[in-house]
Amino acid sequence: MHVVRVFTALVTTLVIALPAYSQTSSQASTDWAIYDEVFESGARHAAWWDAGWTGIYAASFAIDAYQASEASSRDDRFDARVGVVKSALALGGMLLDRQPHQAALVEYERLKASGELSGVQALGLELAQAEQARRGFEARISSLVVNSLAGAVIAADGRERDGAINFATGMLINELQIWTQPNQASSAINRFQPANLSLGPITIPGEYALHVTPQQLGATWRY
């Protein structure tokens, strides 16, 4: 029981100490600078990412559409028709599922103008969770389904090797798309920040960091 009481006191004291620490004027100034970088660079990265991958899939769609009727080989025309469907779905996904960073920047500027640092912190955490979710397993399901079907259609045409290559190439491109997404909020939140842990007359300097995943939110404290 004594161990439980000590652990409870540690957790409670840490939770109390962190907000107090974050409210000092110097730390508040540092927080604003960090959030400026997080939201502004995230929005820039997102704009380039959206434009880049939309352009890639649009070009792929145009090339496949041309090859579907003009390629000299029957197999190439068949594969191009499959590619047209895949590129169209990918392009539609890019247009319908935009990165959240542009909207987050607009909200951040509103909160900053009113000096709502706590609101900005909550917005940063929400953005970090969205970034992690876009890298999770669920983000790969639609690509897995589409590429599996495309590979199966080509394999059913009597070209199992070509079907396997089509599947593997599609999954590789999707993985590259996922890992080139903006992650500024996740990186900033997961950095260790200075914090003091007080237990009665004892003060222990240390550092804490939040850890954000699609399934949970946690924290680590080290000294």
Phi, psi and omega per residue, in radians:
M1 nan -0.642 3.135
H2 -1.083 -0.702 3.127
V3 -1.119 -0.702 3.133
V4 -1.096 -0.749 -3.132
R5 -1.135 -0.697 3.130
V6 -1.131 -0.770 3.138
F7 -1.085 -0.743 3.124
T8 -1.080 -0.734 3.126
A9 -1.117 -0.686 3.118
L10 -1.080 -0.842 -3.126
V11 -1.094 -0.801 -3.116
T12 -1.091 -0.765 -3.115
T13 -1.143 -0.697 3.127
L14 -1.119 -0.767 -3.140
V15 -1.077 -0.669 3.130
I16 -1.259 -0.644 -3.037
A17 -1.242 -0.607 -3.036
L18 -1.155 -0.824 3.089
P19 -1.062 -0.667 -3.138
A20 -1.102 -0.690 3.138
Y21 -1.135 -0.720 -3.028
S22 -1.259 -0.232 -3.068
Q23 -1.608 -0.068 3.099
T24 -1.137 2.619 -3.043
S25 -1.096 -0.718 -3.131
S26 -1.144 -0.709 3.124
Q27 -1.198 -0.666 3.109
A28 -1.064 -0.724 3.104
S29 -1.088 -0.733 3.107
T30 -1.121 -0.726 3.129
D31 -1.031 -0.776 -3.140
W32 -1.060 -0.732 -3.141
A33 -1.107 -0.725 3.125
I34 -1.109 -0.791 -3.108
Y35 -1.210 -0.583 3.031
D36 -0.964 -0.856 -3.110
E37 -1.139 -0.767 -3.095
V38 -1.061 -0.915 -3.032
F39 -1.327 -0.683 -3.112
E40 -1.253 -0.807 3.127
S41 -1.203 -0.598 3.083
G42 -1.088 -0.736 3.134
A43 -1.169 -0.679 3.099
R44 -1.128 -0.805 3.128
H45 -1.046 -0.768 -3.125
A46 -1.092 -0.686 -3.137
A47 -1.118 -0.777 3.107
W48 -1.166 -0.689 -3.135
W49 -1.122 -0.834 3.134
D50 -1.051 -0.821 -3.104
A51 -1.156 -0.740 -3.095
G52 -1.104 -0.903 -3.086
W53 -1.281 -0.533 3.043
T54 -1.123 -0.731 3.107
G55 -1.127 -0.706 3.135
I56 -1.077 -0.813 -3.106
Y57 -1.255 -0.567 3.090
A58 -1.161 -0.743 3.111
A59 -1.140 -0.723 3.119
S60 -1.080 -0.726 3.122
F61 -1.072 -0.784 -3.116
A62 -1.130 -0.754 3.141
I63 -1.129 -0.790 3.139
D64 -1.125 -0.676 3.137
A65 -1.097 -0.686 3.100
Y66 -1.177 -0.834 -3.110
Q67 -1.127 -0.487 -3.094
A68 -1.075 -0.464 -3.136
S69 -2.034 -0.365 -3.009
E70 -1.880 -0.224 -3.129
A71 -1.097 2.500 -3.080
S72 -1.304 -0.497 -3.101
S73 -1.626 2.428 3.091
R74 -1.079 -0.698 3.135
D75 -1.139 -0.680 3.120
D76 -1.139 -0.677 3.117
R77 -1.153 -0.706 3.135
F78 -1.111 -0.835 -3.137
D79 -1.110 -0.622 3.134
A80 -1.152 -0.631 3.097
R81 -1.131 -0.698 3.053
V82 -1.097 -0.716 3.130
G83 -1.119 -0.608 3.097
V84 -1.043 -0.782 -3.141
V85 -1.127 -0.800 3.141
K86 -1.091 -0.770 -3.127
S87 -1.158 -0.670 3.131
A88 -1.125 -0.748 3.119
L89 -1.132 -0.742 3.136
A90 -1.133 -0.728 3.129
L91 -1.138 -0.727 3.086
G92 -1.088 -0.684 3.094
G93 -1.095 -0.696 3.114
M94 -1.125 -0.691 -3.094
L95 -1.298 -0.533 -3.070
L96 -1.607 -0.470 -3.060
D97 -2.054 1.386 -3.102
R98 -1.404 2.737 3.082
Q99 -1.099 2.565 -3.078
P100 -1.451 -0.008 -2.960
H101 -1.256 -0.579 3.127
Q102 -1.136 -0.803 3.107
A103 -1.140 -0.628 3.125
A104 -1.139 -0.653 3.120
L105 -1.129 -0.717 3.103
V106 -1.070 -0.788 3.131
E107 -1.170 -0.656 3.108
Y108 -1.070 -0.785 3.140
E109 -1.090 -0.624 3.093
R110 -1.161 -0.796 -3.139
L111 -1.166 -0.669 3.140
K112 -1.146 -0.691 -3.135
A113 -1.074 -0.543 3.130
S114 -1.676 0.052 3.082
G115 1.236 0.454 -3.092
E116 -1.564 1.368 -3.098
L117 -1.116 -0.684 3.139
S118 -1.110 -0.651 3.090
G119 -1.159 -0.643 3.098
V120 -1.157 -0.704 3.114
Q121 -1.085 -0.737 3.109
A122 -1.139 -0.674 3.118
L123 -1.141 -0.695 3.099
G124 -1.098 -0.715 3.104
L125 -1.140 -0.725 3.115
E126 -1.096 -0.715 3.128
L127 -1.161 -0.691 3.105
A128 -1.095 -0.716 3.109
Q129 -1.118 -0.674 3.108
A130 -1.144 -0.705 3.100
E131 -1.071 -0.760 -3.139
Q132 -1.171 -0.671 3.123
A133 -1.087 -0.623 -3.137
R134 -1.295 -0.110 3.052
R135 -1.905 0.007 -3.084
G136 -1.400 3.126 -3.102
F137 -1.068 -0.666 -3.105
E138 -1.070 -0.482 3.125
A139 -1.230 -0.242 -3.104
R140 -1.765 -0.167 -3.034
I141 -1.112 -0.840 -3.087
S142 -1.092 -0.714 3.105
S143 -1.141 -0.681 3.119
L144 -1.070 -0.739 -3.134
V145 -1.163 -0.860 -3.086
V146 -1.098 -0.819 -3.101
N147 -1.223 -0.562 3.072
S148 -1.144 -0.772 3.125
L149 -1.131 -0.740 -3.141
A150 -1.107 -0.787 3.115
G151 -1.102 -0.675 -3.135
A152 -1.163 -0.677 3.129
V153 -1.110 -0.759 3.130
I154 -1.181 -0.705 3.107
A155 -1.103 -0.661 3.125
A156 -1.164 -0.323 3.092
D157 -1.410 0.071 3.108
G158 1.652 0.254 -3.105
R159 -2.256 1.299 -3.077
E160 -1.064 -0.694 -3.129
R161 -1.123 -0.760 3.112
D162 -1.124 -0.634 3.103
G163 -1.130 -0.721 3.116
A164 -1.141 -0.700 3.115
I165 -1.139 -0.726 3.115
N166 -1.064 -0.760 3.123
F167 -1.097 -0.856 -3.087
A168 -1.122 -0.695 3.136
T169 -1.142 -0.750 3.121
G170 -1.094 -0.738 3.130
M171 -1.180 -0.644 3.113
L172 -1.134 -0.755 3.113
I173 -1.113 -0.721 3.120
N174 -1.108 -0.692 3.119
E175 -1.123 -0.713 3.086
L176 -1.097 -0.711 3.104
Q177 -1.065 -0.754 -3.119
I178 -1.117 -0.810 -3.009
W179 -1.446 -0.082 3.013
T180 -1.683 0.066 3.107
Q181 -1.191 2.752 3.082
P182 -1.086 2.475 3.078
N183 -2.479 0.505 -3.085
Q184 -1.076 -0.701 -3.112
A185 -1.177 -0.729 3.123
S186 -1.099 -0.759 -3.121
S187 -1.121 -0.718 -3.108
A188 -1.203 -0.725 -3.091
I189 -1.209 -0.593 -3.078
N190 -1.441 0.014 3.050
R191 -1.310 2.558 3.058
F192 -1.326 2.385 3.115
Q193 -2.102 2.569 3.134
P194 -1.104 2.518 3.073
A195 -2.808 2.603 3.107
N196 -1.903 2.361 3.081
L197 -1.842 2.110 -3.121
S198 -1.919 2.283 3.085
L199 -2.348 1.677 -3.056
G200 1.109 -2.229 -3.136
P201 -1.406 -0.045 -3.066
I202 -1.734 2.287 3.054
T203 -2.104 2.163 -3.098
I204 -1.984 1.971 3.072
P205 -1.250 2.489 3.133
G206 -2.847 -2.816 3.139
E207 -2.454 2.634 3.088
Y208 -2.300 2.743 3.064
A209 -2.576 2.496 3.020
L210 -1.581 2.529 3.115
H211 -2.113 2.100 -3.062
V212 -1.954 2.223 3.027
T213 -2.306 2.900 3.115
P214 -1.036 -0.454 -3.053
Q215 -1.733 -0.427 -3.035
Q216 -2.723 2.882 3.072
L217 -2.148 2.233 -3.133
G218 -2.394 3.112 -3.138
A219 -2.502 2.602 3.069
T220 -2.242 2.396 3.068
W221 -2.136 2.328 3.140
R222 -2.339 2.699 -3.134
Y223 -2.395 nan nan
